[in-house]
Amino acid sequence: MASLDDLKKRISSVKSTQKITKAMKMVAAAKLRRAQENAEKGRPYSDKMNNIILNLSNGISDIDNAPKLLSGTGQDKVHLCVVMTSDRGLCGGFNTNIIKKAKLYFQKILDEGKTLKIITVGTKGYDQLKRLYADNIIERMSFKESKNTNYFDADKVSKIIIEKFEKKEFDVCAIFYNQFKNVITQIPQEQQIIPLKTSEKEENSSEHSYEFEPEEDEILSNLLPKNISTQIFKAMLENSASEQGSRMSAMDNATRNAGEMVDKLTIEYNRSRQAAITKELIEIISGAESL
């Protein structure tokens, strides 16, 4: 049985931890409101950008001469996966859920005998993937110094992807992130950004067709790189809201668990103290009777 001093120190330690987790929960809640608002504002813009590109692609008569970012290389041998996680921990299963989703995709690609290349955005993703996929990671990025999620960081990632595509280093590119639903629920997503999926084109083929000036090819050549940056920025915004929501939930659970632990330790401390007092009284009474 632990001594009274040990129990007292442990209670003090747990209370200090509880203060930290409670403070982190409040900070996460404050950041969540802004991050959630930004994520919700970004969704319509990215969806509309995607729809415009799909509409433009339907008007292209010669698909063989279409921009490669839209039509792809015509092969499916090398896959580039951009895994987007956080740079900080203590956010529950936020990073783990993204990694699980990505690993399922990795295994499928490798089982089919295709080449896998990985770009990690965020240190936590790299830390988890380097054990099994160190040879597949070709680039690691971190925006820990950035105070807020911004378009410039997304554009940096986009430029690296486009540069590698122009050098014919991969055929298909997909990004992995968490879509924010609420504080408790974040849904891991896999989104192919190069080339656009054929199923998506078919789903949007019923949309009205328009006449464009200049031609569709010229518009797409300028719009497609911006769309990749936009989709990555949307993923970053979703990740930011999901991270704060997951951290808020995790810190709330940690605070409650610390409170329960303090209660249990306090009961144990009181029982031990009462037992020590009872033992002393018995010794005093026994000594008095012997005299």
C-alpha positions as CSV (number, residue, x, y, z in Angstrom):
1,M,0.0,0.0,0.0
2,A,1.3,3.5,-0.9
3,S,2.2,5.8,2.0
4,L,0.2,8.9,2.8
5,D,2.9,11.1,1.4
6,D,3.0,9.2,-1.9
7,L,-0.8,9.4,-2.2
8,K,-0.7,13.2,-1.4
9,K,1.9,13.8,-4.1
10,R,-0.1,11.7,-6.6
11,I,-3.3,13.6,-5.9
12,S,-1.4,16.9,-6.4
13,S,0.1,15.7,-9.6
14,V,-3.2,14.6,-11.1
15,K,-4.8,17.9,-10.1
16,S,-2.0,19.8,-11.9
17,T,-2.6,17.6,-15.0
18,Q,-6.3,18.2,-14.8
19,K,-5.7,22.0,-14.9
20,I,-3.6,21.6,-18.0
21,T,-6.1,19.4,-19.9
22,K,-8.9,21.8,-18.9
23,A,-7.0,24.8,-20.2
24,M,-6.2,22.9,-23.5
25,K,-9.8,22.1,-23.9
26,M,-10.8,25.7,-23.6
27,V,-8.1,26.8,-26.1
28,A,-9.2,24.1,-28.5
29,A,-12.9,25.2,-28.2
30,A,-11.9,28.8,-28.9
31,K,-9.9,27.8,-32.0
32,L,-12.6,25.3,-33.2
33,R,-15.2,28.0,-33.7
34,R,-13.0,29.9,-36.2
35,A,-11.6,26.7,-37.8
36,Q,-15.1,25.3,-38.3
37,E,-16.4,28.6,-39.8
38,N,-13.4,28.6,-42.3
39,A,-14.0,25.0,-43.3
40,E,-17.7,25.5,-43.9
41,K,-17.0,28.6,-46.0
42,G,-14.4,26.8,-48.1
43,R,-16.6,23.9,-49.1
44,P,-18.9,25.6,-51.5
45,Y,-15.9,27.3,-53.3
46,S,-14.0,24.1,-53.8
47,D,-17.1,22.2,-54.9
48,K,-18.0,24.9,-57.4
49,M,-14.4,24.9,-58.7
50,N,-14.5,21.2,-59.2
51,N,-17.9,21.4,-61.0
52,I,-16.7,24.1,-63.3
53,I,-13.7,22.0,-64.4
54,L,-15.9,18.9,-64.9
55,N,-18.3,21.0,-67.0
56,L,-15.4,22.3,-69.1
57,S,-14.0,18.8,-69.5
58,N,-17.4,17.7,-71.0
59,G,-17.0,20.2,-73.7
60,I,-13.6,19.0,-74.9
61,S,-14.0,17.1,-78.2
62,D,-10.4,15.8,-78.4
63,I,-9.7,14.2,-75.0
64,D,-6.2,13.0,-76.2
65,N,-5.1,16.7,-76.5
66,A,-6.7,17.7,-73.2
67,P,-4.4,19.0,-70.4
68,K,-2.6,16.1,-68.7
69,L,-3.7,17.3,-65.2
70,L,-7.3,16.5,-66.3
71,S,-6.9,13.4,-68.5
72,G,-3.8,11.9,-66.8
73,T,-0.9,10.2,-68.4
74,G,-3.0,7.3,-69.7
75,Q,-1.3,4.9,-67.2
76,D,-2.0,3.8,-63.7
77,K,1.4,2.4,-62.6
78,V,2.8,5.0,-60.1
79,H,0.6,6.4,-57.4
80,L,1.5,9.5,-55.3
81,C,-0.3,9.8,-52.0
82,V,-0.3,13.1,-50.0
83,V,-1.0,12.3,-46.4
84,M,-2.1,15.4,-44.5
85,T,-1.9,15.2,-40.7
86,S,-1.2,17.6,-37.8
87,D,2.1,18.8,-36.4
88,R,1.0,18.5,-32.8
89,G,-0.4,15.6,-30.8
90,L,-2.9,15.3,-27.9
91,C,-5.8,15.3,-30.3
92,G,-7.3,11.8,-29.8
93,G,-7.5,9.6,-32.9
94,F,-7.3,12.4,-35.4
95,N,-4.0,11.4,-36.9
96,T,-4.4,7.7,-36.5
97,N,-7.7,7.7,-38.4
98,I,-6.1,9.4,-41.4
99,I,-3.1,7.0,-41.3
100,K,-5.5,3.9,-41.2
101,K,-7.3,5.2,-44.3
102,A,-4.1,5.8,-46.1
103,K,-2.6,2.4,-45.2
104,L,-5.6,0.6,-46.6
105,Y,-5.0,2.4,-49.9
106,F,-1.2,1.8,-49.7
107,Q,-1.8,-1.9,-49.3
108,K,-4.2,-2.1,-52.2
109,I,-1.7,-0.3,-54.5
110,L,1.2,-2.6,-53.4
111,D,-0.9,-5.7,-53.7
112,E,-1.6,-4.8,-57.3
113,G,2.1,-4.5,-58.0
114,K,2.1,-0.8,-58.6
115,T,4.7,1.8,-57.4
116,L,3.8,3.8,-54.3
117,K,5.2,7.3,-53.5
118,I,4.3,9.3,-50.4
119,I,4.4,12.9,-49.5
120,T,3.7,13.7,-45.8
121,V,2.3,17.0,-44.7
122,G,2.6,17.2,-41.0
123,T,5.1,15.7,-38.6
124,K,2.7,13.2,-37.0
125,G,2.0,11.5,-40.3
126,Y,5.6,11.1,-41.0
127,D,6.3,9.7,-37.5
128,Q,3.7,7.0,-38.0
129,L,4.5,6.1,-41.6
130,K,8.3,6.1,-41.5
131,R,8.4,2.7,-39.7
132,L,6.8,0.8,-42.6
133,Y,7.0,3.1,-45.6
134,A,10.3,4.9,-45.1
135,D,11.5,3.9,-48.6
136,N,8.3,5.2,-50.2
137,I,8.4,8.6,-48.6
138,I,9.8,11.0,-51.2
139,E,9.0,14.3,-49.5
140,R,8.1,15.5,-46.0
141,M,6.6,18.9,-45.3
142,S,5.6,20.7,-42.1
143,F,3.9,24.1,-41.5
144,K,4.4,24.2,-37.8
145,E,5.6,27.7,-38.0
146,S,2.4,28.9,-39.6
147,K,0.0,30.2,-36.9
148,N,-3.1,29.8,-39.1
149,T,-4.1,27.6,-42.1
150,N,-3.5,29.6,-45.2
151,Y,-3.7,29.3,-49.0
152,F,0.1,30.0,-49.5
153,D,1.0,26.8,-47.6
154,A,-1.5,24.8,-49.8
155,D,0.0,26.4,-52.9
156,K,3.5,25.2,-51.9
157,V,2.2,21.6,-51.7
158,S,0.4,22.0,-55.0
159,K,3.5,23.3,-56.8
160,I,5.5,20.3,-55.6
161,I,2.8,17.9,-56.8
162,I,2.5,19.6,-60.2
163,E,6.3,19.8,-60.6
164,K,6.6,16.1,-60.0
165,F,3.7,15.4,-62.4
166,E,5.4,17.4,-65.2
167,K,8.5,15.4,-64.6
168,K,6.4,12.2,-65.1
169,E,7.3,10.9,-61.7
170,F,3.7,9.6,-61.1
171,D,0.5,8.8,-62.9
172,V,-2.2,9.2,-60.1
173,C,-2.3,11.5,-57.1
174,A,-4.6,11.3,-54.1
175,I,-4.8,13.2,-50.9
176,F,-5.8,12.0,-47.5
177,Y,-7.4,14.1,-44.7
178,N,-10.2,14.3,-42.2
179,Q,-13.5,15.9,-43.1
180,F,-15.1,17.8,-40.1
181,K,-18.6,16.8,-39.2
182,N,-18.8,17.7,-35.5
183,V,-16.7,17.8,-32.4
184,I,-17.0,14.0,-31.9
185,T,-17.0,12.8,-35.5
186,Q,-14.4,13.4,-38.2
187,I,-14.6,11.3,-41.4
188,P,-11.3,10.2,-43.0
189,Q,-11.3,11.1,-46.8
190,E,-9.5,9.9,-49.8
191,Q,-9.7,12.3,-52.8
192,Q,-8.1,11.8,-56.2
193,I,-7.0,15.1,-57.6
194,I,-4.9,13.9,-60.6
195,P,-6.6,12.9,-62.9
196,L,-10.3,13.5,-62.2
197,K,-12.2,10.3,-61.8
198,T,-14.2,9.1,-64.7
199,S,-17.2,8.4,-62.4
200,E,-17.2,12.0,-61.3
201,K,-17.3,13.1,-64.9
202,E,-20.2,10.8,-65.7
203,E,-22.2,12.0,-62.7
204,N,-21.8,15.6,-63.9
205,S,-22.3,14.9,-67.6
206,S,-26.0,15.8,-67.3
207,E,-25.2,19.4,-66.4
208,H,-26.0,22.2,-68.9
209,S,-23.2,22.8,-71.4
210,Y,-22.0,26.3,-72.1
211,E,-19.9,28.1,-74.7
212,F,-16.6,29.4,-73.4
213,E,-14.3,32.1,-74.6
214,P,-11.4,31.3,-74.9
215,E,-11.6,27.6,-75.7
216,E,-12.0,25.0,-72.9
217,D,-8.4,23.8,-73.3
218,E,-6.9,27.2,-72.6
219,I,-9.2,27.9,-69.6
220,L,-8.4,24.4,-68.1
221,S,-4.6,24.9,-68.5
222,N,-4.9,27.9,-66.2
223,L,-7.7,26.7,-63.9
224,L,-6.5,23.1,-63.2
225,P,-3.3,24.1,-61.2
226,K,-5.5,26.5,-59.1
227,N,-8.0,23.8,-58.5
228,I,-5.3,21.5,-57.1
229,S,-4.3,24.3,-54.7
230,T,-7.9,24.9,-53.8
231,Q,-8.6,21.2,-53.1
232,I,-5.5,21.0,-50.9
233,F,-6.5,24.2,-49.1
234,K,-10.0,22.8,-48.5
235,A,-8.4,19.6,-47.1
236,M,-6.2,21.7,-44.8
237,L,-9.2,23.7,-43.5
238,E,-11.1,20.5,-42.9
239,N,-8.1,19.1,-41.1
240,S,-7.7,22.2,-38.9
241,A,-11.3,22.0,-37.7
242,S,-11.1,18.3,-37.2
243,E,-7.9,18.6,-35.2
244,Q,-9.4,21.1,-32.8
245,G,-12.6,19.2,-32.5
246,S,-10.7,16.0,-31.8
247,R,-8.4,17.7,-29.3
248,M,-11.3,19.4,-27.5
249,S,-13.1,16.0,-27.1
250,A,-9.8,14.3,-26.0
251,M,-9.0,16.9,-23.4
252,D,-12.6,16.9,-22.1
253,N,-12.3,13.1,-21.6
254,A,-8.9,13.5,-20.0
255,T,-10.2,16.2,-17.6
256,R,-13.1,14.0,-16.5
257,N,-10.8,11.0,-16.1
258,A,-8.5,13.1,-14.0
259,G,-11.4,14.1,-11.8
260,E,-12.4,10.5,-11.3
261,M,-8.9,9.5,-10.5
262,V,-8.6,12.4,-7.9
263,D,-11.8,11.1,-6.2
264,K,-10.5,7.6,-6.0
265,L,-7.1,8.6,-4.7
266,T,-8.8,10.9,-2.1
267,I,-10.9,8.0,-0.9
268,E,-7.8,5.8,-0.7
269,Y,-5.9,8.6,1.1
270,N,-8.7,9.1,3.7
271,R,-8.9,5.3,4.3
272,S,-5.2,5.0,4.7
273,R,-5.1,8.1,7.1
274,Q,-8.0,6.6,9.1
275,A,-6.3,3.3,9.3
276,A,-3.1,5.0,10.5
277,I,-5.0,6.9,13.2
278,T,-6.8,3.8,14.3
279,K,-3.6,1.9,14.6
280,E,-2.0,4.6,16.7
281,L,-5.1,4.7,19.0
282,I,-4.9,0.9,19.5
283,E,-1.2,1.2,20.3
284,I,-1.8,4.0,22.9
285,I,-4.7,2.1,24.5
286,S,-2.7,-1.2,24.6
287,G,0.2,0.7,26.2
288,A,-2.0,2.3,28.8
289,E,-3.6,-1.0,29.7
290,S,-0.2,-2.7,30.2
291,L,0.8,0.0,32.7
